[in-house]
Amino acid sequence: MKICIPTMDDRGLEGLVSGHFGSAPFFTLVDTESGACEIIDKGGHGHEHGACAPVDLLKAHKLDAVVCKGMGRGAIMRLGQAGLDILISESETVSEVLTAAREGNLRPLSPQDARSGHQHNHGHGHGHDNSHCGS
């Protein structure tokens, strides 16, 4: 299974999981079987409320699911329309999320997990490179 984890940094498997899908500065894509990962620097693909440009950024990566701590209703709707499962994890690092996925310890997003308000900073200053990380 190929999953996307919104992250605060580009440290691969040791990356810190972001608390919010849309405003995460990076996406870490992980193959749960091999552990191989790819980092996407969101750069200019920011988060405008209601637009959810991050969903558009992910469409080309043939993902099975997004794993996060929570997300807004707009992103939930757009990811569902894109055919992606949304799974919840309270893990702090990408490595911990990978372990939880392999052990079957991720749960589907519930309506209670949807976040209606936004209390985060949208200021980002990122480049546009796609980095890769080892397993």
Secondary structure as UniProt FT lines:
FT   STRAND          2..7
FT   HELIX           12..14
FT   STRAND          16..17
FT   TURN            21..23
FT   STRAND          26..31
FT   TURN            32..34
FT   STRAND          37..41
FT   TURN            43..44
FT   TURN            49..51
FT   HELIX           53..58
FT   HELIX           59..61
FT   STRAND          65..68
FT   STRAND          71..72
FT   HELIX           73..81
FT   TURN            82..83
FT   STRAND          85..88
FT   HELIX           94..102
FT   TURN            103..104
FT   STRAND          107..108
FT   HELIX           111..113
FT   STRAND          114..115
FT   STRAND          130..133
//
